[in-house]
Amino acid sequence: MTAVFCDDCDFPSGWAGGELCEKYPEYTAKHLKRYEYSCTEGNRTKYRLKTAGKTMSLVAFEEDTNDILDLRSFVNGEYLEWDTPEGNWTVQQYCCERDDEEKYVNYLNYDASMAYVSLTYKRFAEHFEEHIGKTVKTTFYNDIQFRAQNRRMWDESFNEHFEKKYGYDPAPYYPVLYADIAQHTEHYRAAFFSCRTDMLLNGFFK
């Protein structure tokens, strides 16, 4: 007879029966959140930015023309200070934050996934080493998916992976994830999701 090792006590895989979020809360799923700030043309816009997570993008978006301006160079400490030009502008800040309601591992992150492995596969292999490959010949994971609120699972290293894959900084293009901004919207949006898929393949699955 042979046995199959199921990597968690329930589905989906990735929470180690609740032990993961207790021992490694920094490795649970993160999500992408957008914050909007109003501004008035001709005035100086000053806002204290969100600091709960990592800022992935900070842009000004012109609602009528779909023009986008990268505002990262206008940040001083925790504050944005920017002289708003003519137009119907909003400031958008995109942050990668921990999802406090999520107990599953950050599938997009290799180190987080290895922490999960240390609580599951590694323990099993050390305890039943003599049976690995003989009695236990198969492992099983279940229902891996983009978790976090609204399936907006993200990782702080996303921009680095994107630039390595495509050769340019994705930060100015984050608005394409929420709206059509120009004729190249579908191209940029496909690049974002393709990159996230690569991170999943090189995170939990790797």
C-alpha positions as CSV (number, residue, x, y, z in Angstrom):
1,M,0.0,0.0,0.0
2,T,1.0,3.6,-0.5
3,A,-0.1,6.9,1.1
4,V,-0.7,10.4,-0.1
5,F,0.4,13.3,2.1
6,C,-2.2,16.1,2.1
7,D,-0.4,19.3,3.0
8,D,-3.1,20.9,5.2
9,C,-5.9,19.9,7.5
10,D,-8.5,21.6,5.3
11,F,-8.7,23.5,2.1
12,P,-7.4,25.5,0.5
13,S,-3.7,24.8,1.3
14,G,-1.6,27.4,2.8
15,W,-2.6,28.0,6.5
16,A,-1.1,25.0,8.3
17,G,-4.1,24.6,10.4
18,G,-3.9,28.2,11.6
19,E,-0.3,27.9,12.8
20,L,1.1,30.0,10.0
21,C,-0.6,33.3,11.0
22,E,0.3,32.7,14.6
23,K,4.0,32.1,14.0
24,Y,4.6,34.1,10.8
25,P,2.0,36.9,10.6
26,E,4.3,38.8,8.3
27,Y,3.9,36.0,5.7
28,T,0.2,36.0,5.4
29,A,-1.5,37.3,2.2
30,K,-1.2,40.9,1.3
31,H,-3.5,42.9,-0.9
32,L,-3.5,46.0,-3.1
33,K,-5.4,49.0,-1.9
34,R,-6.1,52.3,-3.7
35,Y,-6.5,55.6,-1.9
36,E,-7.7,58.7,-3.6
37,Y,-7.1,62.4,-2.6
38,S,-9.0,65.3,-4.1
39,C,-7.1,68.4,-5.4
40,T,-8.0,71.7,-6.9
41,E,-6.2,73.1,-10.0
42,G,-3.9,76.0,-9.3
43,N,-3.6,75.2,-5.6
44,R,-0.8,73.4,-3.7
45,T,-2.0,69.9,-2.8
46,K,-0.7,68.6,0.5
47,Y,-1.7,65.3,2.0
48,R,-0.2,63.0,4.6
49,L,0.1,59.7,2.8
50,K,-0.9,56.2,4.0
51,T,2.0,54.4,5.7
52,A,0.4,51.1,6.8
53,G,2.0,49.2,3.9
54,K,4.4,49.8,1.1
55,T,3.5,52.4,-1.5
56,M,3.7,50.8,-4.9
57,S,2.6,53.8,-6.9
58,L,1.7,57.5,-6.4
59,V,0.2,59.3,-9.4
60,A,-2.0,62.1,-10.4
61,F,-4.8,61.1,-12.8
62,E,-6.6,63.6,-15.0
63,E,-10.2,62.4,-15.2
64,D,-11.0,64.0,-18.6
65,T,-7.9,63.3,-20.6
66,N,-6.7,60.2,-18.8
67,D,-3.2,61.7,-18.4
68,I,-1.0,60.3,-15.6
69,L,1.8,62.0,-13.8
70,D,4.2,60.2,-11.5
71,L,4.3,62.1,-8.2
72,R,6.9,60.1,-6.3
73,S,9.4,62.9,-6.6
74,F,7.0,65.3,-4.7
75,V,7.0,63.2,-1.5
76,N,8.8,64.7,1.5
77,G,8.8,62.2,4.4
78,E,5.2,61.2,4.9
79,Y,3.7,64.1,3.0
80,L,2.9,64.8,-0.7
81,E,3.3,68.4,-1.7
82,W,2.4,69.1,-5.3
83,D,1.3,72.2,-7.2
84,T,-1.8,71.1,-9.1
85,P,-1.9,72.2,-12.8
86,E,-5.0,73.1,-14.7
87,G,-7.4,70.1,-15.1
88,N,-9.6,67.7,-13.3
89,W,-7.0,65.8,-11.2
90,T,-7.1,63.3,-8.5
91,V,-4.2,61.9,-6.6
92,Q,-4.1,58.1,-6.3
93,Q,-1.9,56.1,-3.9
94,Y,-1.6,52.3,-4.4
95,C,-0.4,50.4,-1.3
96,C,0.5,46.8,-0.7
97,E,-0.9,46.1,2.8
98,R,-1.3,43.0,5.0
99,D,-4.9,41.7,4.8
100,D,-5.8,41.4,8.5
101,E,-8.7,39.1,7.6
102,E,-6.5,36.6,5.7
103,K,-5.0,33.6,7.4
104,Y,-3.4,32.0,4.4
105,V,0.2,32.3,3.2
106,N,1.3,34.9,0.7
107,Y,1.4,32.5,-2.3
108,L,3.3,35.1,-4.4
109,N,6.3,35.2,-2.1
110,Y,8.9,32.4,-2.1
111,D,10.2,33.1,1.5
112,A,6.6,33.1,2.8
113,S,5.9,29.9,1.1
114,M,9.1,28.3,2.6
115,A,7.9,29.3,6.0
116,Y,4.7,27.4,5.3
117,V,6.7,24.4,4.1
118,S,8.6,24.4,7.4
119,L,5.3,23.9,9.2
120,T,4.0,21.1,6.9
121,Y,6.1,19.3,4.4
122,K,9.4,19.6,6.3
123,R,7.9,18.3,9.6
124,F,6.3,15.4,7.8
125,A,9.5,14.5,6.0
126,E,11.6,14.6,9.1
127,H,9.1,12.5,11.1
128,F,8.6,9.9,8.4
129,E,11.9,10.1,6.5
130,E,12.2,6.4,6.1
131,H,8.9,6.2,4.3
132,I,9.4,9.0,1.8
133,G,9.5,7.6,-1.7
134,K,8.5,4.1,-0.5
135,T,5.2,4.3,1.3
136,V,4.6,8.0,0.7
137,K,5.0,8.6,-3.0
138,T,2.7,11.5,-3.6
139,T,1.9,14.9,-2.1
140,F,-1.3,16.9,-2.6
141,Y,-2.1,20.6,-2.4
142,N,-5.6,22.0,-2.8
143,D,-7.3,25.0,-4.4
144,I,-4.5,27.4,-4.7
145,Q,-5.9,30.8,-5.7
146,F,-5.4,34.6,-5.5
147,R,-6.7,35.2,-2.1
148,A,-7.1,38.4,-0.1
149,Q,-10.1,40.8,-0.4
150,N,-11.6,41.0,-3.9
151,R,-8.8,38.6,-5.1
152,R,-6.4,41.6,-5.1
153,M,-3.6,39.6,-3.7
154,W,-0.3,41.5,-4.1
155,D,3.3,41.5,-2.9
156,E,5.7,44.2,-1.9
157,S,8.3,42.9,-4.4
158,F,5.8,43.2,-7.4
159,N,7.4,46.2,-9.0
160,E,10.9,44.6,-8.9
161,H,9.6,41.5,-10.6
162,F,7.8,43.5,-13.2
163,E,10.8,45.6,-14.1
164,K,13.0,42.6,-14.3
165,K,10.5,40.9,-16.6
166,Y,9.5,43.8,-18.9
167,G,12.4,46.3,-18.5
168,Y,10.4,49.3,-17.3
169,D,8.9,50.6,-14.0
170,P,5.2,49.7,-13.6
171,A,4.5,52.3,-10.9
172,P,3.1,55.0,-13.3
173,Y,0.7,52.5,-14.8
174,Y,-1.2,51.2,-11.8
175,P,-4.4,53.0,-12.7
176,V,-5.0,50.5,-15.5
177,L,-5.9,47.9,-12.9
178,Y,-9.0,50.0,-12.1
179,A,-9.9,51.9,-15.2
180,D,-9.3,52.3,-18.9
181,I,-6.8,55.1,-19.3
182,A,-5.7,55.0,-22.9
183,Q,-5.4,52.9,-26.0
184,H,-2.7,50.8,-24.4
185,T,-4.8,49.9,-21.3
186,E,-5.2,46.2,-22.3
187,H,-1.5,45.8,-23.0
188,Y,-0.4,47.2,-19.6
189,R,-3.2,45.3,-17.7
190,A,-2.2,42.0,-19.3
191,A,1.4,42.7,-18.3
192,F,0.4,43.3,-14.7
193,F,-1.5,40.0,-14.5
194,S,1.1,38.0,-16.3
195,C,3.7,39.2,-13.9
196,R,1.5,38.2,-10.9
197,T,1.0,34.8,-12.4
198,D,4.8,34.4,-12.7
199,M,5.1,35.3,-9.0
200,L,2.6,32.7,-8.1
201,L,4.6,30.1,-10.1
202,N,7.8,31.2,-8.5
203,G,6.4,31.4,-5.0
204,F,4.2,28.7,-3.6
205,F,4.6,26.3,-6.5
206,K,8.3,26.6,-6.7
